[in-house]
Amino acid sequence: MKKIFSLLVLILFSLSSPSVADEVDIEKQLIGIVGAVTGTVKTETRDLKAGDKIYLNETILAGVESGTQILLLDQSTFTIGSDSEVVMDTFIYDPATSEGKIVASVKQGSLKVISGLISKKNPDSLTVEVPEGTLGSRGTEFQTNVTKNQTSTLLIGPGQNNTLGLRPGAVLVGNKFGSTLLNNPYSMTTMQKGKAPGQARKITKAQLKKFKKKMKALKVAKLSGASKDEKKAIRKQIRKDLKAAGLDKDEIKSLIKENIKKDKEKKAVKKKEKKKKKKAKAKNKKTKKKKAKAENKKTKKKKAKAKNKKTKKKKATAKKKSTKKKKATAKKKSTKKKKAVKKKTTKKKKAVKKKTTKKKKAVKKKIVKKKKAVKKKTTKKKKAVKKKTTKKKKAVKKKTTKNKKSAKKKSTKKKKAVKKKTTKKKKAVKKKTTKKKKAVKKKKVVKKKKAVKKKKAVKKKKVVKKKKVVKKKKVSKKKKVQKKKVAQKKKKAKKKRKKKK
C-alpha cells in the first residue's frame, strides 16, 4: 500500500512532460501512467519518463540496472525490474463497477505486482503469463523472476487473519503438467519447462536477496530542475488524463488518505510484531542460558565420573601389564632352552631319515624294474589271446544273427496270418452283436411308445370323466337354483294374493 501511495504522489507531482505519448503510432487505449523511472526504460517506439502514458499492447523494455513503476487505471501497480521485458496484453476496466480483466506477459526479467480495484472486486481477474505457464493472482502482492532455465514466484502478502482485515493473498502457479497454490506470505515455488511447478516452500535469505536485487535499481525519482509553472502545467495535464480514464480528483485524494491510514495501521502492526519478537527472543535467551547451565553441571559430573573410572582402569591395566611381562620373560627363557634341545634332536633324526630313505629308494627302483618287465610279457600274451577270442566271437555272432533274422521272418509271417483270421472273426461277432442290440433297442422303444400311449389314453379318460362330473355338478347346481327361483316366485305370488284378499 505504501508503494501505491508513493506512485499516486509521483503521478500528481511528476515533472516529466506527457507530450511524448501523443506521438505514439499504436492503438491509443490508455491503461496507465508511468510513476517512476531509473536508468533506460523504453517501448518499441519511444523512451519512457515519469508521467508518460502507457497504452495497451505496448512492450516495456527495462535495461541493465534500470526499472520502472507503472500505476494502472484500476490502481494496480506493476514494478518492472532490471533487464526485463513485459507486455500488457489485456486491460478491460469499468470504473463504475470496478469490473474488468488484466493479462500481462513477462518474457524475461522481473515483475512485481500489487493488485488494485479489479482484483478487489474479482480476485481471479489478474493473470501474468510466463514462458513456463501462468500466474493467477487472487488479490495480493507478489513478484516473479523469469530466467532462461526457470521461473521463480514469491508471494509477499497479505497473510491469513491479518490485523487490517484484508482478503488473504494467494497466487496459483500452474501449467498443463500441474499447479501449486502459494497462500502463505514469503512462500515461493519454481517452474521449469516440461515439468509441473515445485512444491511451495518458505523462501531463504539468499533467495530473498536475489528477488530484491532485481528491484534494487528502481528508486523513487527526485524532483529537480523544474519551475513552479512547469509543475502546475504537468499537474493539470495528469489530472485531465486521470479524469479521461475515469478517476476524479476527489477519488484520488480519498485513495491517498485511505492509503496513509493503512500505512499507519501497518506500521503499528509491525511495531507490535517487533516487540513480540523481542520479548520472545529474550525469553528464548533466558531459557537457553538455564538449559546451558544445567547441561554444564551434568557434563561436569559425567566428566568427573569418567575420570575416576579411567584412573581405576589405568591402575588395573598397569598391574596386569607388569604380571604379563614377568610371565612372558619366564616363558621366553624356557622356550629358548626347549628350542635348542629340539634342534639337536631334529638334526640327528633328519640324518638318520636321509640314510634310510636312500636305501629304500634303491630297493624300490629294483623292484619297479622287475615288475615292469613282468608286466610287458603278460600284456603281450593277453593281447594275443584277446585277438583269438575276438575272432571266434565275431564268427559266432554272424551265424547267430543270420539264424535270428530268418526265425524272425517266419514268426512275423505266422503272426500276420493269425491276426487276419482273428480280425475277421471279431468283425463277424461284432456284426451279430450289433444286430441283436439294434433289435433289442427297437423292441424297447416300441414297448415304451405303447406304454406312453396307454398312459395318455388313461389320462384322457380321467379328464373326460372329470369334465363329465363337473358338468353334472354344474347342471345340478343350475337346476337347484332354478327350483329355488321358482319356489321364491310362487311364495311371492301367494303373498300378493293374500294381500289382495
Steps between C-alpha positions, in 0.01 A plus 500: 500500500794728569614462142151585367509818707846591371389435142188718537714783642749461215219513242361818653842671540703350213710739298539319171284612207235259365511654153715208368210256531299704246755408230449119545366324187346193668132468593449757778312315774629657822556250780732681742768758577873470572563590866879474523793407274869430563752429227384432145142377464327507161238346274549393139440859380601738783694558820292515818510768769304560820149622411486335155187310400500123449282349227362151436731243327813710562820306575689659790879438491714578808879503451775377731486671842174669395136477600159660499181513705163523321162592655208352304157663484355253754783601744697177444878557506746319274866536602734383220856409603834522320565322167127420456242476220127531587196527269154626605281259298151565643348783704122525541372734774162651590555782757131500599493135612878430540456193279752399237796280408881543487740270312875574481784284369860496625748387233807547725612678815293589806148633567348597835119536514275667759137434405243783480124552471440232232654231722317638802166444321599168337825342636544268198500777238877577498736252330867515402627275222859366512683266256441194724131563587270754668475683836146562624488785753226493764505849650860518619858625465748269329820501292625271220852458355528350150836352387603267214470183707207571735245743646500571877189650665482657850180584692557810717156541665263570664471185717197333655335657810686829444428791739390733217210270406625461140420201282781240532725505195576199281665419166415190294814395305415243234542346155365192316712269720357621836455796736618632839313747724705757695283620793756573775700827499861460382441157353640429153506241222697438180372385161705344217410415139335160458450454876232576758570787747697403811346482845447824698783566747613783724751733335857512633701817562721437196196453272333816638817699422478383135138623475589837658808539280280514188311800645808670649550726198153655540502803733229762527591784263593829669353825377776725373557769238136609453323830564166553677319580174627178339384300803151654482469430127603136546256456790213635289586270211518191729165592661341520153641156412370351827152651443493358145590160648211520753684628811395834659709726722285416805543127439878540481507701825280248679726218375807684631334550841396133513851391407653727768268349761582149386873577509466631858306190601764278338779685683318456833455129427867468407607672824285263704644204315855628560430539873357149516803364317737681740315360803505153348874531429567614859303204636684264266834638618409451868378148439812423296726631782318288760525195278871569435571526875314179574682326214839629623434357850399167356804489272735585791357218711526258210862605431595450869346153500670417174841615637465284814414200287794567269751527788375172651524332163854634444621363833345161431650491150846599635490208748390259230775619267772454765380143579478420130855625437641282780318195371609577144873525599483167690329334204758634254790354698336158529400499131857589390642199689233269358564626146876436529439140620245443221742627233767249602257206503344603168843519331585145613159371387535668159843338440364155590193555276715598202704180519193278534318678215795455264508127570123468456510689169769268357301190598180645354667577167615138464154365584333741253731393218420132560124569510512695173676213322245246628213728399627535144514122454152445647347780291637351178354157585164655594481696174561186290234305691253790464546513123422130464192521725367806319526328161311195629232718658447699177450178296250366756314831506461502120348151501262579787384825340418322174302229679315761705401702192360194319308393813358852540377503139318169545344606833381834353331324208321260736390788728360698204296198382366441852410869538303499173296198609430648845398838354255333260344299784473810718332700224243224444428477874465880521250507214283233666511676839415838344203350316372338822545829694313696232211250507484518883505880488217506247291270718562720805408815306179339376410391853566850635285658229214256576526574873499875430193463278320298769584764763375776271176310436450444873565867566253599231235272649558647843478853363180416313349344815597811702345726240180297503486510879558877494228542239257291704577705808447823308172372356382386843594841646307675224196283557514566872531874436205486255292307750580756769406784267173327409424438868574863582274618218220279625541637853494856370185425297330351804590804708357730236182302487463514874556875496240546231245303697 
